Amino acid sequence: MKNNPIIKVIWVLLITTVALSCQRKEHFSDVDSMVAEAMKSSETLTVEQLKEMIDNGDMLLLIDVREPAEHNAGYIPGSLNIPRGTLEFKIGNEEFWDEAMLYMPEKDEPIVVYCKKGKRSILAAQTLQRMGYSNVRYLDEGWKKWELTYPLIYEKNLDKVPHEEGGEVGGC
């Protein structure tokens, strides 16, 4: 009876079922708790640190994860707009990078993400880390902090849809 293959199969299935049911499943009551959890695994960068990196000519990929209408109304010079909702699809897409006339980022390349106030960029940083990008930081307090700290250092893309027409997306 001890060497019965059916008993062994039942034990394996039972142990597998118990192990799978014990896996951590995250549930969040609201977006703020989700962002707080993502902050634990993401590194931040102040606008002063980013400005210094830009001034020093440090090589980094600066990604604005706001929607195009938000980006076009004003953005940090040198940033590339990849909206949060499409980041996972574009970051590893060679055709996207060819169209942007840029090289696709390496997994260890310095990447800084920012949004309006910081919440979308925190989630974006976590997503990129989960996708294997190891040198990702988010801009603390986002575009609003940059705009207040360096009000004369920004670019606009007025040929695109104005911010007022597109409305705010994401609220953070």
Disulfide bonds with the S-S distance in Angstrom:
none
